[in-house]
């Protein structure tokens, strides 16, 4: 975004030594996101990142930049869409500023440092490229930011409203930068994870389709990420990897070892928890006192009850 040439180049834009090193300038960004009468004219922002030969992207459907008196702050971003993770949102309402190393970006230096410590935010400049949701030791090798008017985007593409976060360990999929007619996004819930509501399948695809009025939209809506949805009278473990059934009567002597089996008799569709089925008394895994400790840990504040 910026080099050592100074704030004038940040405002007016510049062409670097290489043809690919281009920045249109903050003043022009502000002008583009305003109509002639001064009303807001939102744009779609796309950030495209390359790590080696792998492409990641983040798109936002309501990007606007404030005036010079506002420090050219990002005044709005809208909904996140993509597979790179939402790293721009923490910079909303932050003025554009230069740090002691003469690097310009949205947010004062101390604010940027705080965001990095919290593993949030981003920094895309000619000197440094950081996108915190993407934790990859190889580093970002190339970055592009581009915008186009929201009204035009709506006429040629489905809305950028389906986002995936790299830290999700329950959901995988294939997100494409292309949102034009017939574009497809696939998603899959890992293991026994489910989408909410439970009427949704645990995997599937979204397709960009044309409506009767000529507009484009995704053919379904999904709520991500996938998460554990336990049947009635079952409780999810703290890490959402297991469902347990507890009862005050009909106790078993081996705690969760037998409770896992009894849970399947109550709800046959629920997979048996092999971790407890395979435990042995020799290893101490089935000891009642150990099971009590495990129950309190896994079930948060649920009292320790051996079935």
SERO-4910 file (N, C-alpha, C, O; in steps of 0.05 Angstrom, whole numbers):
BEGIN
 pado doro    nc1    nc2    nc3   cac1   cac2   cac3    cc1    cc2    cc3    oc1    oc2    oc3
  Unk    A     16    -24      0      0      0      0     17     25      0     11     44    -15
  Unk    A     38     26     16     54     51     18     84     45     18     92     23     25
  Unk    A     99     65     10    128     62     12    139     86     28    124     99     42
  Unk    A    165     91     25    177    112     41    175    140     28    188    159     37
  Unk    A    159    142      7    157    167     -8    142    189      7    146    213      1
  Unk    A    126    182     27    112    202     43     82    202     39     71    188     22
  Unk    A     69    218     57     40    217     58     26    228     33      4    221     27
  Unk    A     40    245     18     28    256     -7     22    234    -26      2    234    -40
  Unk    A     41    214    -28     37    192    -46     14    174    -36      0    162    -52
  Unk    A     11    173    -10    -11    157      1    -38    170     -7    -57    156    -13
  Unk    A    -39    196     -7    -63    210    -14    -69    209    -44    -91    203    -52
  Unk    A    -48    215    -59    -52    218    -88    -47    193   -104    -54    191   -128
  Unk    A    -35    173    -92    -28    148   -106     -1    149   -119     12    170   -121
  Unk    A      9    125   -127     35    124   -139     38     98   -155     23     78   -151
  Unk    A     58     98   -173     66     74   -187     95     68   -178    112     85   -180
  Unk    A     99     45   -169    125     37   -159    145     31   -181    139     36   -205
  Unk    A    168     20   -174    188     13   -193    179     -8   -212    186     -9   -236
  Unk    A    162    -26   -202    151    -47   -218    122    -41   -225    108    -27   -210
  Unk    A    113    -51   -247     86    -45   -256     65    -54   -237     43    -43   -236
  Unk    A     72    -75   -222     52    -87   -204     50    -71   -177     31    -76   -162
  Unk    A     69    -54   -172     69    -38   -147     54    -12   -152     65      8   -158
  Unk    A     27    -14   -148     10      9   -155     -9     14   -131    -19     -5   -119
  Unk    A    -13     39   -125    -33     46   -105    -48     71   -115    -36     91   -122
  Unk    A    -75     69   -116    -91     90   -128    -93    115   -110   -100    137   -120
  Unk    A    -87    113    -84    -87    136    -67   -113    138    -49   -135    132    -58
  Unk    A   -109    147    -25   -131    149     -6   -152    169    -14   -176    165    -10
  Unk    A   -143    192    -26   -162    212    -34   -181    201    -55   -205    207    -55
  Unk    A   -170    185    -73   -186    174    -94   -205    152    -83   -228    150    -92
  Unk    A   -195    137    -64   -212    117    -51   -236    131    -38   -259    121    -40
  Unk    A   -232    153    -24   -253    167    -12   -273    178    -33   -297    176    -29
  Unk    A   -263    189    -54   -280    200    -75   -297    178    -88   -320    183    -95
  Unk    A   -285    155    -93   -300    133   -106   -323    123    -88   -343    113    -99
  Unk    A   -320    124    -62   -341    114    -45   -361    135    -37   -376    132    -17
  Unk    A   -362    157    -52   -382    178    -48   -395    184    -75   -382    184    -96
  Unk    A   -421    190    -74   -435    200    -97   -430    230   -100   -418    242    -82
  Unk    A   -438    242   -122   -433    270   -127   -446    288   -106   -437    310   -100
  Unk    A   -469    278    -96   -484    294    -76   -473    290    -47   -485    300    -28
  Unk    A   -452    274    -45   -440    269    -18   -450    245     -4   -440    239     18
  Unk    A   -471    232    -14   -481    208     -2   -462    184     -6   -445    184    -24
  Unk    A   -465    164     11   -446    141     10   -452    124    -15   -475    119    -22
  Unk    A   -431    117    -28   -432     98    -51   -415     74    -44   -391     74    -51
  Unk    A   -427     53    -32   -411     30    -23   -399     15    -46   -410     13    -68
  Unk    A   -376      3    -40   -362    -14    -60   -357    -42    -48   -358    -45    -23
  Unk    A   -352    -60    -65   -343    -87    -57   -313    -87    -57   -301    -80    -78
  Unk    A   -301    -94    -35   -272    -96    -33   -263   -125    -35   -275   -142    -21
  Unk    A   -244   -132    -51   -232   -158    -53   -203   -157    -46   -188   -141    -59
  Unk    A   -194   -173    -28   -166   -176    -21   -157   -204    -29   -168   -224    -20
  Unk    A   -137   -205    -47   -128   -231    -57    -99   -235    -48    -82   -218    -52
  Unk    A    -94   -257    -35    -68   -263    -23    -57   -289    -34    -72   -308    -38
  Unk    A    -31   -289    -39    -18   -313    -48      3   -322    -28     20   -306    -20
  Unk    A      1   -347    -20     22   -359     -3     34   -382    -20     21   -403    -24
  Unk    A     58   -378    -31     69   -396    -51     49   -396    -75     43   -376    -86
  Unk    A     39   -420    -82     21   -422   -104     -8   -426    -95    -25   -434   -112
  Unk    A    -14   -420    -70    -41   -423    -59    -54   -396    -57    -43   -377    -45
  Unk    A    -78   -393    -68    -92   -367    -67   -113   -366    -45   -129   -385    -42
  Unk    A   -113   -345    -30   -134   -339    -10   -146   -312    -16   -134   -296    -30
  Unk    A   -170   -308     -6   -183   -283    -12   -203   -276     10   -213   -293     25
  Unk    A   -208   -250     12   -229   -240     30   -244   -217     16   -231   -199      5
  Unk    A   -270   -218     16   -286   -198      2   -305   -186     23   -314   -199     41
  Unk    A   -312   -160     18   -330   -146     36   -350   -130     19   -342   -118     -2
  Unk    A   -375   -129     27   -396   -118      9   -404    -89     15   -424    -80      4
  Unk    A   -390    -76     33   -398    -48     39   -374    -31     47   -373    -20     69
  Unk    A   -354    -30     29   -329    -17     35   -331     13     29   -338     21      7
  Unk    A   -325     30     49   -325     59     45   -301     70     61   -293     59     82
  Unk    A   -291     92     51   -268    106     63   -275    135     69   -286    148     52
  Unk    A   -268    144     93   -274    171    101   -256    192     87   -238    185     72
  Unk    A   -262    217     93   -247    239     81   -221    244     96   -214    230    115
  Unk    A   -205    264     86   -180    271     99   -184    280    128   -168    274    145
  Unk    A   -206    294    133   -212    303    160   -218    279    179   -215    282    203
  Unk    A   -225    257    167   -230    233    183   -206    214    183   -207    192    193
  Unk    A   -184    224    172   -160    208    171   -161    186    151   -146    166    153
  Unk    A   -179    188    131   -183    167    111   -189    140    125   -179    119    115
  Unk    A   -204    141    146   -210    116    160   -229     99    144   -244    109    128
  Unk    A   -228     73    148   -247     55    136   -273     59    152   -274     51    176
  Unk    A   -293     70    140   -318     76    155   -337     53    156   -354     52    173
  Unk    A   -335     35    137   -351     10    138   -339    -11    120   -323     -5    102
  Unk    A   -345    -36    126   -335    -59    110   -358    -77    100   -357    -86     77
  Unk    A   -378    -81    117   -399    -99    110   -393   -128    117   -378   -133    136
  Unk    A   -405   -146    103   -404   -175    109   -378   -187     97   -371   -180     74
  Unk    A   -365   -204    112   -341   -218    102   -349   -243     86   -368   -257     92
  Unk    A   -333   -248     64   -337   -271     47   -309   -280     39   -292   -264     32
  Unk    A   -304   -306     40   -279   -316     30   -267   -338     46   -281   -350     63
  Unk    A   -241   -345     41   -228   -366     55   -202   -358     69   -188   -374     80
  Unk    A   -197   -331     69   -172   -321     82   -176   -314    111   -157   -311    126
  Unk    A   -201   -312    120   -207   -302    147   -212   -272    147   -201   -258    130
  Unk    A   -227   -263    166   -234   -235    168   -213   -220    183   -215   -218    208
  Unk    A   -194   -208    169   -173   -193    182   -176   -163    179   -162   -148    193
  Unk    A   -194   -154    162   -198   -125    158   -217   -113    179   -214    -90    185
  Unk    A   -235   -128    189   -256   -117    207   -243   -103    231   -254    -81    238
  Unk    A   -222   -113    244   -210    -98    267   -200    -70    260   -195    -54    278
  Unk    A   -197    -64    234   -187    -38    226   -209    -17    219   -203      6    212
  Unk    A   -234    -25    221   -256     -7    215   -255     16    236   -251     12    259
  Unk    A   -259     41    226   -260     65    242   -232     74    251   -230     92    267
  Unk    A   -211     61    241   -184     69    248   -173     87    225   -175     80    202
  Unk    A   -161    109    233   -149    128    213   -124    116    201   -110    100    214
  Unk    A   -118    124    177    -93    115    164    -70    130    177    -71    154    179
  Unk    A    -49    116    184    -27    128    199      0    114    191      0     92    182
  Unk    A     22    129    196     48    118    191     62    113    218     59    128    237
  Unk    A     77     91    219     91     84    244    120     94    243    127    108    224
  Unk    A    136     87    263    163     97    264    181     87    241    202     98    235
  Unk    A    172     65    229    187     53    206    177     64    180    184     54    158
  Unk    A    160     85    181    149     98    157    130     80    141    127     83    117
  Unk    A    117     61    155     99     44    142     70     54    148     62     57    171
  Unk    A     55     58    127     28     68    130      7     46    127      8     29    109
  Unk    A    -13     47    145    -35     28    144    -57     39    163    -53     59    177
  Unk    A    -80     26    163   -101     35    180    -97     28    209    -95      4    216
  Unk    A    -94     48    226    -89     44    255    -62     55    263    -42     52    249
  Unk    A    -61     68    286    -36     77    297    -18     53    304    -28     31    306
  Unk    A      8     59    307     27     37    311     20     20    335     22     -5    334
  Unk    A     13     33    358      7     18    382    -18      1    378    -20    -21    389
  Unk    A    -37     11    363    -61     -4    358    -55    -29    341    -65    -51    346
  Unk    A    -39    -25    321    -31    -47    304    -16    -69    320    -21    -92    317
  Unk    A      2    -60    338     16    -79    355     -3    -95    373      1   -119    376
  Unk    A    -22    -81    384    -42    -95    401    -57   -116    385    -62   -138    394
  Unk    A    -65   -109    360    -80   -128    344    -63   -152    337    -73   -175    338
  Unk    A    -37   -147    331    -19   -170    325    -16   -188    349    -16   -212    346
  Unk    A    -13   -176    373    -11   -192    397    -36   -209    402    -35   -231    412
  Unk    A    -59   -198    394    -84   -212    397    -90   -230    373   -111   -242    372
  Unk    A    -71   -232    355    -74   -248    330    -98   -239    314   -114   -256    305
  Unk    A   -101   -213    311   -123   -202    295   -111   -182    275    -88   -173    278
  Unk    A   -127   -175    255   -119   -153    238   -100   -162    215    -95   -185    211
  Unk    A    -89   -141    202    -72   -146    179    -55   -122    173    -58   -101    185
  Unk    A    -35   -126    156    -17   -104    147     -7   -112    120      8   -131    117
  Unk    A    -15    -97     99     -7   -103     72      6    -79     60     -7    -60     51
  Unk    A     32    -79     60     48    -57     49     71    -68     32     74    -92     30
  Unk    A     85    -50     19    108    -59      3    131    -69     21    149    -82     11
  Unk    A    130    -63     46    151    -71     65    143    -96     81    161   -111     89
  Unk    A    118    -99     86    109   -121    103     81   -130     96     64   -113     91
  Unk    A     77   -156     95     50   -167     89     42   -187    110     54   -209    111
  Unk    A     22   -180    126     13   -197    148    -17   -199    146    -31   -179    144
  Unk    A    -27   -223    147    -56   -228    149    -60   -249    171    -57   -273    167
  Unk    A    -66   -239    195    -64   -256    219    -80   -282    218    -70   -302    229
  Unk    A   -104   -283    207   -118   -309    206   -103   -331    191   -107   -355    197
  Unk    A    -85   -323    173    -69   -343    158    -42   -346    172    -24   -330    167
  Unk    A    -40   -366    188    -15   -371    202      1   -391    186     -1   -415    188
  Unk    A     19   -380    169     35   -396    151     63   -386    152     68   -362    146
  Unk    A     82   -403    159    110   -395    162    122   -386    135    142   -372    134
  Unk    A    110   -395    112    121   -387     86    116   -358     80    131   -346     65
  Unk    A     96   -346     92     91   -318     88     76   -312     62     76   -328     44
  Unk    A     64   -288     61     49   -279     38     69   -270     17     86   -253     23
  Unk    A     67   -280     -7     85   -273    -29     74   -251    -47     89   -238    -61
  Unk    A     48   -248    -47     36   -228    -64      9   -220    -53     -6   -237    -43
  Unk    A      1   -195    -56    -24   -185    -46    -36   -164    -65    -22   -147    -75
  Unk    A    -62   -166    -70    -77   -147    -87   -102   -139    -73   -117   -156    -62
  Unk    A   -108   -113    -73   -133   -103    -63   -147    -88    -86   -135    -71    -99
  Unk    A   -172    -95    -91   -186    -82   -113   -215    -77   -104   -226    -92    -87
  Unk    A   -228    -57   -117   -255    -50   -109   -272    -46   -135   -261    -40   -156
  Unk    A   -298    -49   -132   -317    -42   -153   -343    -35   -140   -349    -44   -118
  Unk    A   -359    -17   -153   -384     -8   -141   -403    -31   -134   -406    -50   -149
  Unk    A   -416    -29   -111   -434    -50   -102   -457    -54   -122   -465    -77   -127
  Unk    A   -468    -32   -133   -490    -35   -151   -482    -51   -176   -498    -66   -187
  Unk    A   -457    -47   -185   -448    -63   -208   -443    -92   -200   -451   -111   -214
  Unk    A   -431    -96   -176   -426   -123   -167   -452   -139   -165   -453   -163   -172
  Unk    A   -473   -126   -155   -499   -140   -152   -511   -148   -179   -527   -167   -180
  Unk    A   -503   -134   -200   -514   -141   -227   -500   -164   -240   -510   -175   -259
  Unk    A   -476   -171   -231   -460   -191   -244   -452   -214   -226   -440   -234   -236
  Unk    A   -458   -213   -200   -447   -233   -182   -466   -238   -159   -483   -220   -152
  Unk    A   -464   -261   -147   -478   -267   -122   -466   -251    -99   -442   -245   -100
  Unk    A   -480   -245    -78   -470   -228    -56   -446   -242    -42   -447   -266    -37
  Unk    A   -426   -226    -34   -404   -237    -18   -411   -240     11   -405   -223     27
  Unk    A   -425   -261     18   -437   -264     45   -431   -290     58   -442   -296     79
  Unk    A   -413   -307     46   -408   -334     57   -378   -335     64   -362   -339     46
  Unk    A   -372   -333     89   -344   -332     98   -336   -357    113   -351   -369    128
  Unk    A   -310   -364    110   -298   -387    124   -273   -376    139   -258   -360    128
  Unk    A   -270   -386    164   -247   -377    179   -226   -400    182   -234   -423    187
  Unk    A   -200   -395    177   -180   -416    179   -178   -430    205   -169   -453    206
  Unk    A   -187   -417    227   -185   -430    254   -207   -450    259   -206   -464    279
  Unk    A   -227   -451    242   -249   -470    246   -238   -498    242   -227   -505    221
  Unk    A   -242   -515    262   -233   -543    260   -256   -562    257   -253   -587    259
  Unk    A   -280   -551    251   -304   -568    248   -314   -567    219   -333   -582    212
  Unk    A   -303   -550    203   -315   -545    176   -293   -542    155   -274   -527    159
  Unk    A   -297   -556    133   -279   -553    110   -296   -545     86   -321   -545     87
  Unk    A   -283   -539     64   -298   -532     40   -280   -521     18   -256   -519     21
  Unk    A   -293   -513     -3   -279   -501    -26   -292   -475    -33   -314   -474    -45
  Unk    A   -279   -453    -25   -290   -426    -31   -276   -415    -56   -252   -416    -58
  Unk    A   -292   -405    -74   -281   -394    -99   -284   -364    -99   -305   -353    -91
  Unk    A   -264   -350   -110   -266   -321   -113   -288   -313   -132   -300   -292   -130
  Unk    A   -293   -330   -152   -313   -326   -172   -341   -328   -159   -348   -348   -147
  Unk    A   -357   -307   -163   -385   -307   -153   -405   -303   -175   -428   -295   -170
  Unk    A   -396   -307   -200   -414   -303   -222   -434   -326   -225   -433   -345   -210
  Unk    A   -452   -324   -244   -473   -344   -248   -460   -372   -251   -441   -376   -266
  Unk    A   -472   -391   -236   -463   -419   -236   -439   -425   -218   -430   -447   -216
  Unk    A   -428   -404   -205   -406   -409   -186   -415   -426   -163   -439   -425   -156
  Unk    A   -398   -443   -153   -405   -462   -132   -386   -461   -108   -362   -459   -112
  Unk    A   -398   -461    -85   -383   -463    -59   -391   -490    -46   -415   -495    -43
  Unk    A   -371   -506    -39   -377   -531    -26   -369   -529      3   -349   -515     10
  Unk    A   -383   -544     21   -376   -544     49   -381   -572     61   -397   -587     50
  Unk    A   -367   -578     82   -369   -605     94   -364   -603    124   -345   -591    133
  Unk    A   -382   -614    140   -379   -616    169   -362   -640    176   -367   -662    166
  Unk    A   -341   -636    192   -322   -657    199   -334   -674    221   -346   -665    240
  Unk    A   -330   -701    218   -339   -720    238   -369   -720    242   -384   -722    222
  Unk    A   -378   -717    267   -406   -717    273   -418   -689    276   -439   -685    287
  Unk    A   -403   -669    266   -413   -641    268   -437   -638    249   -440   -652    229
  Unk    A   -454   -619    257   -478   -614    241   -481   -584    236   -469   -567    250
  Unk    A   -497   -578    216   -505   -550    212   -530   -544    228   -545   -563    234
  Unk    A   -535   -519    234   -559   -511    247   -577   -497    227   -567   -478    214
  Unk    A   -603   -504    224   -617   -525    239   -609   -553    230   -597   -556    209
  Unk    A   -617   -573    245   -609   -601    240   -622   -612    215   -614   -634    206
  Unk    A   -641   -597    203   -653   -606    178   -633   -603    155   -637   -615    134
  Unk    A   -612   -588    158   -592   -585    138   -574   -610    137   -570   -623    157
  Unk    A   -564   -617    113   -546   -639    111   -519   -631    122   -513   -607    125
  Unk    A   -502   -651    128   -476   -645    140   -455   -638    118   -432   -632    125
  Unk    A   -463   -637     93   -445   -628     72   -463   -620     48   -486   -627     47
  Unk    A   -452   -604     31   -468   -596      8   -454   -574     -8   -430   -570     -6
  Unk    A   -470   -560    -24   -459   -540    -42   -479   -517    -45   -503   -521    -44
  Unk    A   -468   -493    -48   -484   -470    -55   -477   -462    -84   -454   -462    -92
  Unk    A   -498   -457   -100   -494   -449   -127   -506   -421   -132   -527   -414   -122
  Unk    A   -492   -405   -147   -502   -378   -155   -522   -382   -178   -514   -391   -199
  Unk    A   -547   -374   -173   -568   -378   -192   -581   -351   -199   -578   -331   -185
  Unk    A   -595   -351   -221   -609   -327   -230   -639   -329   -222   -652   -349   -227
  Unk    A   -649   -308   -209   -676   -306   -200   -695   -297   -223   -685   -289   -244
  Unk    A   -720   -299   -218   -740   -292   -239   -738   -263   -247   -745   -256   -270
  Unk    A   -728   -246   -229   -726   -217   -236   -698   -210   -248   -692   -187   -253
  Unk    A   -682   -231   -253   -656   -227   -265   -633   -223   -246   -610   -223   -254
  Unk    A   -639   -220   -220   -618   -217   -200   -605   -244   -194   -616   -265   -200
  Unk    A   -581   -243   -182   -566   -267   -175   -566   -271   -145   -564   -251   -130
  Unk    A   -568   -296   -136   -567   -302   -108   -558   -331   -105   -560   -347   -123
  Unk    A   -548   -338    -81   -542   -365    -75   -568   -381    -72   -588   -370    -62
  Unk    A   -568   -406    -79   -593   -422    -79   -601   -432    -52   -621   -446    -49
  Unk    A   -585   -426    -31   -592   -434     -4   -576   -416     15   -559   -401      7
  Unk    A   -584   -418     41   -569   -403     62   -559   -424     82   -572   -443     88
  Unk    A   -535   -420     92   -523   -437    112   -512   -421    134   -503   -398    130
  Unk    A   -511   -432    158   -500   -419    181   -475   -434    190   -477   -456    200
  Unk    A   -452   -421    185   -427   -434    192   -415   -421    217   -421   -398    223
  Unk    A   -397   -435    231   -387   -461    225   -405   -484    234   -425   -479    248
  Unk    A   -399   -508    225   -413   -532    235   -407   -535    265   -385   -528    274
  Unk    A   -425   -546    280   -420   -551    308   -436   -575    317   -454   -584    303
  Unk    A   -429   -585    340   -443   -609    350   -471   -602    358   -476   -584    374
  Unk    A   -490   -617    348   -518   -615    356   -526   -641    368   -529   -661    354
  Unk    A   -531   -641    394   -538   -666    408   -568   -671    409   -583   -651    409
  Unk    A   -576   -696    408   -605   -702    410   -616   -693    437   -601   -686    455
  Unk    A   -642   -693    439   -656   -686    464   -646   -703    487   -643   -728    483
  Unk    A   -642   -692    510   -633   -705    534   -603   -713    533   -594   -728    551
  Unk    A   -589   -704    513   -560   -708    512   -546   -682    516   -557   -661    510
  Unk    A   -521   -683    526   -505   -659    530   -480   -661    514   -468   -682    511
  Unk    A   -471   -638    503   -446   -638    487   -422   -634    506   -425   -620    526
  Unk    A   -400   -645    499   -375   -641    514   -366   -612    509   -375   -599    490
  Unk    A   -347   -603    525   -338   -575    523   -325   -569    496   -326   -546    487
  Unk    A   -313   -589    484   -300   -585    459   -317   -593    435   -308   -594    412
  Unk    A   -343   -599    440   -362   -606    420   -352   -629    402   -354   -628    378
  Unk    A   -342   -650    415   -334   -674    401   -350   -698    409   -348   -719    396
  Unk    A   -366   -696    431   -381   -719    441   -408   -710    452   -411   -687    460
  Unk    A   -427   -728    451   -453   -724    463   -456   -745    485   -451   -769    481
  Unk    A   -464   -737    509   -467   -755    532   -496   -755    542   -510   -735    540
  Unk    A   -505   -778    551   -531   -781    563   -527   -788    593   -515   -808    599
  Unk    A   -538   -772    611   -536   -777    639   -564   -782    651   -583   -770    643
  Unk    A   -565   -799    671   -590   -805    684   -585   -809    714   -563   -817    722
  Unk    A   -605   -804    730   -602   -807    759   -606   -835    769   -598   -842    791
  Unk    A   -618   -852    752   -624   -879    760   -610   -899    741   -596   -891    722
  Unk    A   -613   -925    747   -602   -946    730   -572   -942    727   -561   -941    704
  Unk    A   -558   -940    749   -530   -934    749   -513   -957    737   -521   -980    739
  Unk    A   -490   -950    726   -471   -969    716   -445   -966    732   -440   -944    743
  Unk    A   -430   -987    734   -406   -986    751   -382   -974    737   -363   -966    751
  Unk    A   -382   -973    711   -358   -964    697   -361   -936    685   -346   -929    667
  Unk    A   -380   -921    696   -382   -893    688   -387   -890    658   -404   -902    646
  Unk    A   -371   -872    646   -374   -866    618   -369   -890    599   -379   -890    577
  Unk    A   -354   -909    609   -349   -933    593   -376   -947    586   -380   -953    563
  Unk    A   -393   -951    605   -419   -962    600   -440   -942    592   -459   -948    577
  Unk    A   -436   -917    600   -455   -896    593   -455   -891    563   -475   -885    551
  Unk    A   -431   -895    550   -430   -892    521   -447   -913    507   -461   -907    488
  Unk    A   -446   -937    518   -462   -959    506   -492   -953    511   -508   -956    493
  Unk    A   -499   -946    536   -527   -940    543   -537   -917    527   -561   -916    520
  Unk    A   -520   -897    521   -528   -874    505   -538   -883    477   -557   -872    466
  Unk    A   -524   -903    466   -531   -912    440   -558   -927    440   -573   -926    420
  Unk    A   -564   -940    462   -590   -954    464   -613   -933    466   -635   -938    457
  Unk    A   -607   -910    478   -628   -889    480   -631   -875    453   -654   -868    445
  Unk    A   -609   -871    439   -610   -857    413   -592   -872    394   -568   -865    392
  Unk    A   -602   -892    380   -585   -910    364   -569   -896    343   -548   -906    335
  Unk    A   -579   -874    333   -564   -860    311   -539   -847    321   -522   -839    304
  Unk    A   -535   -844    347   -512   -831    358   -488   -850    358   -491   -872    369
  Unk    A   -465   -843    346   -443   -861    346   -432   -868    374   -433   -851    392
  Unk    A   -423   -892    378   -412   -900    404   -384   -887    406   -369   -886    387
  Unk    A   -378   -878    430   -353   -864    435   -331   -886    440   -330   -897    462
  Unk    A   -315   -891    420   -295   -912    422   -274   -907    443   -263   -925    454
  Unk    A   -269   -881    449   -249   -875    470   -256   -888    496   -238   -896    511
  Unk    A   -282   -889    502   -291   -901    528   -297   -931    525   -293   -946    544
  Unk    A   -306   -939    502   -312   -967    498   -287   -984    500   -287  -1006    510
  Unk    A   -264   -973    491   -239   -988    490   -222   -984    515   -200   -995    516
  Unk    A   -233   -970    535   -217   -966    559   -214   -992    575   -232  -1009    573
  Unk    A   -193   -995    590   -188  -1020    605   -183  -1012    634   -172   -991    641
  Unk    A   -191  -1031    652   -187  -1026    680   -157  -1026    687   -149  -1012    705
  Unk    A   -141  -1041    671   -113  -1042    677   -100  -1015    673    -82  -1007    688
  Unk    A   -110  -1000    654    -99   -974    648   -111   -952    667   -101   -930    667
  Unk    A   -131   -960    682   -143   -941    700   -163   -922    687   -174   -905    700
  Unk    A   -168   -927    661   -186   -909    646   -215   -912    655   -231   -893    652
  Unk    A   -222   -935    666   -250   -940    673   -255   -937    702   -277   -942    712
  Unk    A   -235   -927    717   -238   -923    746   -259   -902    751   -259   -881    738
  Unk    A   -277   -908    769   -300   -890    774   -291   -862    783   -302   -842    774
  Unk    A   -271   -861    800   -262   -835    809   -251   -818    786   -255   -794    784
  Unk    A   -236   -831    768   -226   -817    745   -248   -807    726   -247   -785    715
  Unk    A   -269   -824    724   -291   -817    707   -306   -792    718   -314   -775    703
  Unk    A   -308   -791    745   -321   -768    757   -306   -742    750   -318   -722    742
  Unk    A   -280   -743    751   -264   -720    744   -268   -712    715   -271   -689    708
  Unk    A   -269   -733    697   -273   -728    669   -300   -715    664   -303   -698    647
  Unk    A   -321   -724    678   -347   -713    674   -348   -684    682   -359   -668    667
  Unk    A   -337   -677    704   -337   -649    713   -322   -632    692   -331   -609    686
  Unk    A   -300   -642    682   -285   -627    663   -300   -624    636   -301   -602    625
  Unk    A   -311   -645    626   -323   -645    600   -350   -631    600   -358   -619    580
  Unk    A   -364   -633    623   -392   -623    624   -393   -596    638   -415   -587    646
  Unk    A   -371   -582    641   -370   -556    655   -381   -559    683   -369   -571    700
  Unk    A   -404   -546    689   -415   -546    716   -435   -568    722   -448   -567    743
  Unk    A   -437   -587    704   -456   -610    709   -445   -627    732   -422   -635    731
  Unk    A   -461   -633    752   -452   -649    775   -442   -676    766   -452   -687    746
  Unk    A   -423   -687    780   -412   -713    773   -431   -735    781   -436   -739    804
  Unk    A   -443   -748    761   -463   -769    766   -454   -794    751   -452   -793    727
  Unk    A   -449   -815    766   -442   -841    753   -468   -856    747   -483   -862    765
  Unk    A   -472   -863    722   -496   -876    714   -497   -905    723   -516   -919    718
***
